[in-house]
Amino acid sequence: MDIEALRRDTPGTAHRIHLNNAGAGLLSRQTLKAVTSHLELEATIGGYEAADQERDRIDATYGHLARLVGGTADEIALFDNSTHAWNAAFYAMTFKPGDRILTGRAEYGSGVLAYLQTARRTGAEIVVVPDDESGRLDTTALANLIDDRTRLVGLTHVPTSGGLVNPAAEVGRITRAAGVPFLLDATQSVGQFPVDVAEIGCDMLTATGRKFLRGPRGTGFLWVRTEALAFLEPHVIEIAAATWDGRRGFTWNDGARRFGTWEAGYAGVLGLSTAVRQALDLGMDEIGRRTLALGARLREQLDAVPGITTYDLGRQRCAIVTCKVDTMATADTAAALAAHGINVSTTDPAQTQFDTEARGVHPLLRLSPHYYNTEAEIDRAVEVLADLAAAHRPRPQNGAPERV
């Protein structure tokens, strides 16, 4: 990678050290142009007319996303965010009293709320699979918990609250052997490192455009294995999803597009398409190597700073790094970094309910570099955090020597 060229193509790098790619990545100039040029076209000739003119480029988005995750274009549906995509897949399933939903402690907050609502409505049971000694989902425990009442295994690949990478492919082998549907939330993994649905073995996968894919906000997608359509019926129907039979019935449209909607923000879709093509051109293997290396550099340096504790779990860890200045409120630390021109975010206990119940460590500082960040930016962020930790270190009393 030509990092300097990539940074020149990313306007935001000129003004800030952006370590909040787990929140929203910085747009490239090409992606920005794709969005704004389509908005200008809509303003010039009309929204419907602009969509008709750009139909081939819009439709190509499905193929780009399929190539990104290893599926086919007819297995992709577009959404305005990952949560809506996840809901479309989850609520397409039916549950009855006694059915079991197996999930992990890293599950995202919106998914947990959907599980709770479904349990309340249907009498289904939510089973939280324990973690192993490293903090990732225990696949042996998962295999032992699956029985003839298990209706779904839902897993968050990478949590919003840390650098853990859950063993998605191992989970896929277990669910395929048991014949149990597997829904993977890949919101934080797609675009950060290679994600292949064939290798993982999931039946449904959801992701967003705005994070490590560096697409615009308001974009997301759902991938559905063709064979999974046999046990899924979309909870919501509209004219883009089905065809009226001319009487009082309808037929679902082919493939995953039965989950989609007729109306879409095509400026965002074209921006997403551009961002995905850029990731494909750079190569997800190359993106993954660099991004994970930057995350490891950041975590290792923070581990060496007195007064800072990192909290990432798992055997395999990604570029998301969570930490805390031990004697400083997390919100104050984030504000201090912002004052130095460093973008970060904080974890929210309500967004990772099961993890909050298990560990009780949130809120944490969340730093998430991407391939266009530099080693110097990583070092600068560590330097600022080390200064904050030193400034807030308790002073020794009664002449006692300070421990370092």
C-alpha positions as CSV (number, residue, x, y, z in Angstrom):
1,M,0.0,0.0,0.0
2,D,1.0,3.5,-0.7
3,I,-0.1,5.0,2.6
4,E,0.8,8.6,1.7
5,A,-1.3,8.4,-1.5
6,L,-4.2,6.8,0.5
7,R,-4.0,9.6,3.0
8,R,-4.0,12.3,0.3
9,D,-7.1,10.6,-1.0
10,T,-8.7,10.8,2.5
11,P,-9.4,14.5,3.4
12,G,-10.0,13.8,7.1
13,T,-6.5,12.7,7.7
14,A,-5.2,16.2,7.2
15,H,-7.1,17.5,10.3
16,R,-7.3,14.8,12.9
17,I,-5.8,11.5,14.0
18,H,-8.8,9.4,13.3
19,L,-8.9,6.3,15.6
20,N,-12.7,5.8,15.5
21,N,-13.1,3.5,12.5
22,A,-15.2,1.2,14.6
23,G,-17.6,4.1,14.8
24,A,-17.3,5.5,11.2
25,G,-14.4,5.3,8.9
26,L,-13.2,8.4,6.9
27,L,-14.6,8.7,3.4
28,S,-12.1,8.7,0.4
29,R,-12.4,11.4,-2.2
30,Q,-13.8,8.8,-4.7
31,T,-16.6,7.8,-2.3
32,L,-17.3,11.4,-1.5
33,K,-17.5,12.2,-5.2
34,A,-19.9,9.3,-5.8
35,V,-22.3,10.5,-3.2
36,T,-22.2,14.2,-4.1
37,S,-22.3,13.7,-7.8
38,H,-25.4,11.6,-7.6
39,L,-27.1,14.2,-5.4
40,E,-26.2,16.8,-7.9
41,L,-27.7,14.6,-10.7
42,E,-30.9,14.2,-8.7
43,A,-31.1,18.0,-8.2
44,T,-30.5,18.5,-11.9
45,I,-32.8,15.9,-13.6
46,G,-34.9,14.5,-10.8
47,G,-34.6,11.6,-8.4
48,Y,-36.3,8.9,-10.4
49,E,-34.6,10.0,-13.6
50,A,-31.2,9.9,-11.9
51,A,-31.8,6.4,-10.6
52,D,-32.8,5.3,-14.1
53,Q,-29.7,6.8,-15.6
54,E,-27.4,5.2,-13.0
55,R,-29.2,1.9,-12.8
56,D,-26.3,-0.3,-14.0
57,R,-24.0,1.2,-11.4
58,I,-26.6,0.8,-8.7
59,D,-27.2,-2.8,-9.6
60,A,-23.5,-3.5,-9.7
61,T,-23.4,-2.8,-6.0
62,Y,-24.9,-6.2,-5.3
63,G,-22.1,-7.9,-7.2
64,H,-19.4,-5.9,-5.4
65,L,-20.8,-6.8,-2.0
66,A,-21.1,-10.5,-3.0
67,R,-17.5,-10.6,-4.0
68,L,-16.5,-8.9,-0.8
69,V,-18.0,-11.7,1.4
70,G,-17.8,-14.6,-1.0
71,G,-21.4,-14.9,-2.0
72,T,-23.4,-14.3,-5.1
73,A,-25.2,-11.1,-6.2
74,D,-28.7,-12.6,-5.7
75,E,-27.8,-13.4,-2.1
76,I,-27.5,-9.7,-1.2
77,A,-30.1,-7.2,0.0
78,L,-29.4,-3.5,0.6
79,F,-30.4,-1.7,3.8
80,D,-29.9,1.6,5.5
81,N,-28.0,0.1,8.4
82,S,-26.8,-3.2,9.8
83,T,-29.4,-3.3,12.5
84,H,-32.2,-3.2,10.1
85,A,-30.5,-5.9,8.0
86,W,-30.1,-8.0,11.1
87,N,-33.7,-7.5,12.1
88,A,-34.9,-8.5,8.6
89,A,-33.1,-11.8,9.0
90,F,-33.9,-12.5,12.6
91,Y,-37.6,-11.7,12.4
92,A,-37.9,-13.8,9.2
93,M,-37.7,-16.8,11.6
94,T,-40.5,-18.2,13.7
95,F,-40.3,-19.3,17.3
96,K,-42.6,-21.1,19.6
97,P,-42.6,-21.9,23.4
98,G,-39.5,-24.0,24.3
99,D,-37.4,-23.0,21.2
100,R,-33.9,-22.0,22.2
101,I,-31.8,-19.1,20.8
102,L,-28.1,-19.6,21.6
103,T,-25.9,-16.6,21.6
104,G,-22.7,-15.2,23.2
105,R,-21.7,-12.6,25.7
106,A,-20.4,-10.3,23.0
107,E,-23.8,-9.9,21.3
108,Y,-24.7,-6.4,20.3
109,G,-27.3,-4.5,22.3
110,S,-30.0,-4.3,19.5
111,G,-29.7,-8.0,19.0
112,V,-30.1,-8.7,22.7
113,L,-33.2,-6.6,22.8
114,A,-34.7,-8.5,19.8
115,Y,-34.0,-11.8,21.6
116,L,-35.7,-10.5,24.7
117,Q,-38.7,-9.3,22.8
118,T,-39.1,-12.6,20.9
119,A,-38.8,-14.5,24.2
120,R,-41.5,-12.4,25.7
121,R,-43.8,-12.8,22.7
122,T,-43.3,-16.4,21.9
123,G,-42.0,-18.2,25.0
124,A,-38.7,-19.0,23.4
125,E,-35.6,-19.3,25.6
126,I,-32.4,-17.3,25.4
127,V,-29.3,-19.3,26.3
128,V,-26.0,-17.3,26.7
129,V,-23.1,-19.6,25.8
130,P,-20.2,-19.1,28.3
131,D,-16.8,-17.9,27.3
132,D,-13.7,-20.0,27.4
133,E,-10.6,-19.0,29.5
134,S,-9.5,-16.5,26.9
135,G,-12.9,-14.7,26.8
136,R,-14.1,-15.8,23.4
137,L,-17.2,-17.9,22.9
138,D,-16.6,-21.5,24.1
139,T,-17.2,-23.7,21.1
140,T,-17.2,-26.9,23.2
141,A,-19.9,-25.5,25.4
142,L,-21.8,-24.4,22.3
143,A,-21.7,-27.9,20.9
144,N,-22.9,-29.4,24.1
145,L,-25.8,-26.9,24.4
146,I,-27.2,-27.5,21.0
147,D,-30.2,-29.9,21.1
148,D,-33.4,-30.6,19.2
149,R,-35.0,-27.4,20.6
150,T,-32.3,-25.1,19.3
151,R,-33.8,-22.9,16.6
152,L,-31.0,-20.4,16.0
153,V,-27.4,-19.6,16.9
154,G,-26.7,-15.9,16.8
155,L,-23.2,-14.6,17.1
156,T,-21.4,-11.2,16.9
157,H,-18.1,-11.8,15.1
158,V,-16.4,-8.7,16.6
159,P,-18.1,-6.9,19.5
160,T,-18.7,-3.2,19.6
161,S,-16.9,-3.2,23.0
162,G,-13.5,-4.6,22.3
163,G,-10.9,-6.3,20.2
164,L,-12.2,-9.9,20.5
165,V,-12.6,-11.9,17.4
166,N,-15.1,-14.7,18.0
167,P,-14.4,-18.1,16.4
168,A,-17.0,-17.8,13.7
169,A,-15.8,-20.6,11.4
170,E,-15.7,-23.0,14.3
171,V,-19.3,-22.0,15.2
172,G,-20.2,-22.6,11.5
173,R,-18.8,-26.1,11.5
174,I,-20.9,-26.9,14.6
175,T,-24.1,-25.4,13.3
176,R,-23.8,-27.1,9.9
177,A,-23.2,-30.5,11.6
178,A,-26.3,-29.9,13.8
179,G,-28.5,-28.5,11.0
180,V,-29.1,-25.3,13.0
181,P,-29.4,-21.8,11.3
182,F,-26.5,-19.5,12.1
183,L,-26.9,-15.7,12.0
184,L,-23.6,-13.7,12.1
185,D,-23.4,-10.0,12.9
186,A,-20.3,-9.0,11.0
187,T,-20.8,-5.2,11.5
188,Q,-17.3,-4.7,13.0
189,S,-15.4,-7.3,10.9
190,V,-16.4,-6.7,7.3
191,G,-13.9,-4.2,5.9
192,Q,-11.4,-4.7,8.7
193,F,-10.1,-8.1,7.6
194,P,-11.2,-10.9,5.2
195,V,-14.7,-12.3,5.8
196,D,-15.8,-15.3,3.7
197,V,-19.2,-16.8,4.2
198,A,-18.2,-20.1,2.6
199,E,-15.3,-20.5,5.0
200,I,-17.4,-19.4,8.0
201,G,-20.5,-21.5,7.1
202,C,-23.1,-19.0,8.3
203,D,-26.6,-18.9,6.8
204,M,-27.1,-15.1,7.2
205,L,-24.6,-12.3,7.6
206,T,-25.2,-8.6,8.2
207,A,-22.8,-5.6,8.0
208,T,-22.7,-1.8,7.7
209,G,-21.1,0.5,5.2
210,R,-20.0,3.3,7.5
211,K,-17.3,1.5,9.7
212,F,-14.2,-0.3,8.3
213,L,-15.7,-0.3,4.8
214,R,-15.4,3.5,4.8
215,G,-18.7,3.9,3.1
216,P,-21.3,6.6,3.9
217,R,-23.6,6.5,6.9
218,G,-27.1,5.2,6.2
219,T,-25.8,2.1,4.3
220,G,-25.8,-1.6,5.2
221,F,-26.5,-5.0,3.7
222,L,-27.7,-8.5,4.4
223,W,-26.3,-11.7,2.8
224,V,-28.6,-14.8,2.9
225,R,-27.5,-18.2,1.8
226,T,-29.8,-19.3,-1.0
227,E,-30.7,-22.6,0.8
228,A,-31.7,-20.6,3.9
229,L,-34.6,-19.0,2.1
230,A,-36.5,-22.3,2.7
231,F,-36.9,-21.5,6.4
232,L,-37.0,-17.7,6.2
233,E,-40.1,-15.6,5.5
234,P,-39.6,-11.8,5.6
235,H,-41.6,-10.2,8.4
236,V,-42.3,-7.1,6.2
237,I,-43.5,-7.2,2.7
238,E,-43.6,-4.5,0.0
239,I,-43.6,-4.1,-3.7
240,A,-39.9,-4.7,-4.1
241,A,-40.1,-7.9,-2.2
242,A,-42.9,-9.8,-3.9
243,T,-45.0,-9.9,-7.1
244,W,-48.8,-9.7,-7.0
245,D,-50.4,-12.6,-8.8
246,G,-53.3,-10.5,-10.2
247,R,-55.8,-11.9,-7.8
248,R,-55.5,-12.0,-4.0
249,G,-52.1,-13.6,-3.7
250,F,-48.4,-13.0,-4.3
251,T,-45.1,-14.7,-4.9
252,W,-41.8,-13.8,-3.2
253,N,-39.2,-12.4,-5.5
254,D,-36.1,-14.6,-6.1
255,G,-33.1,-14.4,-3.8
256,A,-32.3,-12.1,-0.9
257,R,-33.9,-9.1,-2.5
258,R,-37.2,-10.2,-1.1
259,F,-35.9,-8.6,2.1
260,G,-35.1,-5.3,0.6
261,T,-37.2,-2.1,0.0
262,W,-38.2,-0.3,-3.1
263,E,-37.1,3.1,-1.9
264,A,-33.4,3.7,-1.2
265,G,-30.9,6.6,-0.9
266,Y,-29.1,5.9,-4.1
267,A,-26.4,8.5,-3.4
268,G,-25.4,6.4,-0.4
269,V,-25.7,3.2,-2.3
270,L,-23.3,4.5,-5.0
271,G,-21.0,5.7,-2.2
272,L,-21.1,2.2,-0.7
273,S,-20.4,0.6,-4.0
274,T,-17.3,2.9,-4.5
275,A,-16.0,2.2,-1.0
276,V,-16.4,-1.6,-1.5
277,R,-14.6,-1.5,-4.9
278,Q,-11.8,0.4,-3.3
279,A,-11.4,-2.2,-0.6
280,L,-11.5,-5.0,-3.2
281,D,-8.9,-3.2,-5.3
282,L,-6.6,-2.8,-2.3
283,G,-7.2,-6.4,-1.3
284,M,-8.8,-7.5,1.9
285,D,-5.8,-9.7,2.8
286,E,-3.5,-6.6,2.6
287,I,-6.0,-4.4,4.5
288,G,-6.3,-7.0,7.2
289,R,-2.6,-7.4,7.7
290,R,-2.0,-3.7,8.1
291,T,-5.0,-2.9,10.2
292,L,-4.4,-5.8,12.6
293,A,-0.7,-4.8,12.9
294,L,-1.6,-1.3,13.8
295,G,-4.1,-2.5,16.4
296,A,-1.4,-4.8,17.9
297,R,1.1,-2.0,18.0
298,L,-1.3,0.2,19.8
299,R,-2.3,-2.4,22.3
300,E,1.3,-3.5,23.1
301,Q,2.3,0.1,23.7
302,L,-0.6,0.8,26.0
303,D,0.1,-2.4,28.0
304,A,3.5,-0.9,28.8
305,V,2.2,2.4,30.1
306,P,1.8,2.6,34.0
307,G,-1.7,3.6,34.9
308,I,-3.4,2.3,31.8
309,T,-5.2,-1.0,31.6
310,T,-6.4,-2.7,28.3
311,Y,-9.5,-4.9,28.3
312,D,-9.5,-6.8,25.1
313,L,-10.5,-10.5,25.3
314,G,-9.9,-13.5,23.1
315,R,-7.1,-15.5,21.5
316,Q,-7.3,-13.6,18.3
317,R,-7.7,-9.8,18.6
318,C,-8.4,-7.2,15.9
319,A,-7.7,-3.5,15.5
320,I,-10.2,-2.4,18.1
321,V,-8.4,-1.6,21.3
322,T,-10.2,-0.8,24.6
323,C,-8.5,0.7,27.6
324,K,-8.9,2.9,30.6
325,V,-6.7,5.4,32.4
326,D,-7.1,3.9,35.8
327,T,-7.5,7.1,37.7
328,M,-9.5,9.1,35.2
329,A,-13.2,9.0,34.1
330,T,-13.5,7.5,30.6
331,A,-15.5,10.4,29.2
332,D,-12.9,12.9,30.5
333,T,-10.1,10.9,28.8
334,A,-12.0,10.9,25.5
335,A,-12.6,14.6,25.8
336,A,-8.9,15.2,26.5
337,L,-7.9,13.2,23.4
338,A,-10.3,15.2,21.3
339,A,-8.7,18.4,22.5
340,H,-5.4,17.0,21.1
341,G,-7.1,16.3,17.7
342,I,-7.5,12.5,18.3
343,N,-10.8,10.9,17.5
344,V,-11.9,8.0,19.7
345,S,-15.1,6.8,21.2
346,T,-16.3,5.1,24.4
347,T,-18.2,1.8,25.0
348,D,-21.7,2.0,26.3
349,P,-22.9,-0.6,28.9
350,A,-26.4,-0.7,27.3
351,Q,-24.9,-1.7,24.0
352,T,-23.3,-4.9,25.3
353,Q,-25.7,-6.1,28.0
354,F,-24.3,-9.6,28.5
355,D,-20.7,-8.4,28.5
356,T,-21.6,-5.7,31.0
357,E,-23.3,-8.3,33.3
358,A,-20.2,-10.5,33.1
359,R,-17.4,-8.0,33.4
360,G,-18.8,-4.7,34.6
361,V,-15.9,-2.7,33.1
362,H,-17.8,-0.3,30.8
363,P,-17.5,2.5,29.8
364,L,-14.1,2.0,28.2
365,L,-12.1,4.1,25.8
366,R,-12.3,2.6,22.3
367,L,-9.5,3.2,19.8
368,S,-9.8,1.7,16.3
369,P,-7.1,2.4,13.7
370,H,-7.5,1.5,10.0
371,Y,-5.0,0.9,7.2
372,Y,-4.7,4.6,6.4
373,N,-3.5,5.5,9.9
374,T,0.3,5.7,10.4
375,E,2.6,4.3,13.0
376,A,3.4,7.9,14.0
377,E,-0.3,8.5,14.7
378,I,-0.5,5.4,16.9
379,D,2.6,6.6,18.8
380,R,1.2,10.0,19.3
381,A,-2.1,8.7,20.7
382,V,-0.1,6.5,23.2
383,E,2.0,9.5,24.1
384,V,-1.0,11.6,25.0
385,L,-2.6,8.8,27.0
386,A,0.6,8.2,28.9
387,D,0.8,11.9,29.7
388,L,-2.8,11.8,31.0
389,A,-2.1,8.8,33.1
390,A,1.0,10.4,34.6
391,A,-0.8,13.6,35.3
392,H,-3.6,11.8,37.1
393,R,-1.4,9.4,39.0
394,P,-1.9,9.6,42.8
395,R,0.8,11.4,44.5
396,P,2.7,9.6,47.3
397,Q,2.0,10.7,50.8
398,N,4.1,11.2,53.9
399,G,7.3,11.2,51.9
400,A,6.9,7.6,50.7
401,P,8.7,6.9,47.5
402,E,6.6,6.8,44.3
403,R,6.2,3.4,42.8
404,V,6.7,3.1,39.0
